[in-house]
Amino acid sequence: GNPELPTAVNITWSSINFKTILQWQPKPSGYLYTVEIHGQTSDIKKKCILTAETECDVTDMLRNVKETYTAQILSVKSSGMDNFEEPPFAVSEKFTPYNQTVLGKPEIQNYTQKGSKLNVVFQDPLTPYTFPNGSFQSIRDIFQHDLEYKLYYWKDQSSGKKDATTKSHKFEVSVDSTKNYCFYIQGIIPSRRENRNGQESMVLCTSVGRGILDEYGAEVFIIIAVIAIAVITLTIVLSVILCKRKKAKAAREKEPLNGV
């Protein structure tokens, strides 16, 4: 005859580079939560047993990244689960890590702009999963040929973007050797219907010999030109005024002579 315990609501999966956190509401009062992960072909696994938290790191429960999982969040009494009665629970939406994890930011290792070539070398984001030797797997180790990267680049202080695509760890693109360029990189899974584009790397810019116009912008030159025109105009006006005054003074000096 115990009253029914509240069940979890607003259950969401949050996953970047296969690190996956399950979140839900509300904060429990007088009861606790236990998370069960159900795979299509795997046994039920429990995680975050008897927790008062409203999130649970389930990364290690989802090692078969191509399997589709659901989570059941059980509401249980503080004293533990009742062996004779199934506790109330809420069920999450389905989640397939391979299709739904977000690609994190690639790390740009180095870049050079020599002549008309911009070269960019970058590194794959790492996942929480490891090889038998203990080294971490990268997203490329998991996605393999499904993964590609796109470089977006543009002339510094310009809005027109160009892009290039690669399946390797570097880009080489043709650029204007007299201009600086800014760029960023983004991982892409073209086969996906959703979450195709990953997070964008930080924006970096080259610094080849910048001219004064590149350094300060056209606005400064416009201001200088306006000031120069104003100074020239003022000089001409003052010259005309002084010239007229000299002529007037000369005319006044001649008047007495005319009267003699």
Phi, psi and omega in degrees: 000019176286143179295152180296134178282150177296151177249160183293149175227170178052050181281127181226149173260131176235116189220124175230126182052037176075002169277116192239125180244131175262131182231152181199180176222164358263176172297134184282149175221112182085005177206175182226174180242150167227135183259132173243131177256123181248119175259162181292326184237000184250163178289158176293134179237136179261144179212155180051055185286131179052057180256146174265001179277167178242028171209156185210127176280110184251017184309312185287351177273351189241038186294329173278089193290344180268355177280153178259130186241155164231154178246136171251124179255110184271136172263119186231156179291153183303332182281352180121175184281144179278120182291343185258355184216131180288126181290155176294147181211162174240149184247135179280172169289164179290150181218125176243106185307317184299325183268338192241342179296144180275137175284128180282182183288129172292152178258119179281121184272314175199163180206148178217148172237103180243118183062234182260020181238131172253121179247132180229128177244135184220173183235144177291145170296148179267155176254170176285349184277148185238158170280168178304332180278359176096350179284149184282141174283143174268170177295333177293325178298330182269312184279333180052239187285352176284346185261135170218168181235150178238134175257125173253127182219153183204156176295137179305136181068022175236158182255353182279114183264146168241165178217158177218154184236144177213157171251004179259200181255013182210158176236147168222115183232154179275136182222171174283118186294343182265358184243151171274152181231146172248155185199163169209165183237150181216132175282148183220140170245093186299334184284346182284150171273324178234163180053038181292319186263133179275186178289149182276140175291172174294153179274129177237156181228145176279169181217061173286169186318099181279131174282170180299321180296320178293322186290317188251344178089158183293334184299321181297320180291326177296317179298316180298319180296318179297317179296318180298317179297319179297318180295316180297315180299315180297320179297317180296315181299314179297321179297318179296316180298313179298321180297316180295321179296319178297318180295319179295319180295318178297323180293320180293325179292334180277339185301313180300323178297322180292332183278345183284000000 
